Amino acid sequence: MTAAVLLSHPEQARAYVDSLERLLPEPLADGHEPESRVVHCGVSWDFYLAFDKALGDDRPTPRFYYLDGELEIMTTSNEHERLKMWIAGFMDDYFLETDREVFTRGQATMRSAWQQAGAEPDVSWCLHTEKRIP
């Protein structure tokens, strides 16, 4: 699917992502669902921004990570969410025990046009002071 089609027709951008989600791998032997990741190389910063906008700002999946012309598209799994909560709880306990001042951030999209980088982390923390990007 060409970049021009995806950008000029948001519904086709959504259909493209939906088709990627249908390619999810089968559950693992222990029943856990693996994550699915697709990396596209040679993607421009402007395409990344337009593709993200075409899919909408208020979507739970897929998540995008962009750096150095590579766009990673990732879907999460139940196991991913379970581990995310476990690690976040561990970090919260650590910050409390070490008496560090932190500002918790959720799944906010973070971008740096200067570095042409973008990420959608599960959880992040600003240490000592609130910052635009942790």
N, C-alpha and C positions, 0 to 999 in steps of 0.2 A: 504494500500500500504506500503510495507516495506521500511525501510530506505535505504537498499542496492540497491533496484531498483531505487529509486528516485535519489540517488547519482551517480549511474553508467549510467543513461540515462536521460540527461537534458530534453529531449523532454517529458519524462513521468513526470518529476517534473513540467513542464509547464502545462501539461494536468491535473495534480492533482490540481494545483491552479485554472485553468480554471473551473474545476468541482466545486470547492468551490464558484466561482463567480456565477455559475448557481443556487446556493442555496440562493442567495440574497433574503431577505424578500420583500414582496409586498410594494409598496409605501404607506405612511401613509395617513390618511384621508384628510389631508390638501395638499396632492400631493407631499410632500417631500419624497425623497428616504432615507431610513435609512442606516447607515453604517452596514457592516457585519464584525463580528469578530469571529474567531475560535481560541481557546487556546489548545495547545497540551502540556501535562505534561510529564515529564521524558525524555526530549530531551537533548542530550549532546551538549556541546559547539561545538565540532567538527562537529556534524551533522548540527547544525545551520549554521556554516560557509560554509559548503559544499553545503547545500540546497540553501543558498543565492547566492553562486557562480554559481550553476547550472541554476538558473533563470536569471542570468545576472545582471550586475551592473547598467545598464542604463534603468531601468524599472520604470514607474510611479506607478504601483500597482502590486501586493499587497505590503503593508508595513509590515516589521517585527519588533517585539520588543522581546528581549530575556533577561530573568533574572531568576536566580535560577532554571534552568532546565525547565522553561516554555517558549514556543514559541507562541507568539500571531501573528496571520496573520490577517491583516485588509485591507479591501477595503474601499475607501472613496466614498463619495456621493457629489452631487452638493451642498447640504446644508452644508456639512463639509467644502467644499472649500469656500463657501460664508462666513461662520463664521470665518474661518482661515484668510481671507483677512480683515474682520472687526476687529478682535483682533489684527492682525499685525499692522493695521493702528492706532488703539488706542495706542498700545505700542510705535510706532514711535512718535506719538504726545507727549506722556508722556516723552520719553527720550529727545525730543527737548525742551519741556517746563521746564524740570528739569536740563537742560544743562549737561546731562550725555554723556560721550563719549562711544559709543557702536559700535560694529562690528557685522553687521547682517550676519547670516549664513542662507543658504537655506536648502533644503531637503537633506543634506549630511548624509550618514550613519555614525554613531558614534559608535565606539566599544572600550571596555576596556577589553583586554585579562586578565589582572590581576584580574578584578572583574567579568570576564565572563558575560559581559552585552553588549547589543547592542540595538540601537534605530535608527529610521528613522523619526525624527521630521519634521513637516511642515516647521517651521521657528524657529530659535533660535538666541540668542544674547549673545555676549561676552561683559561684562561690564568692562570698563576702559582699557582693554588690549586684544589683540588677543590671543586666546588660542586654543589648539588642540580640546578640548571638552569644550563647554560653561558650 
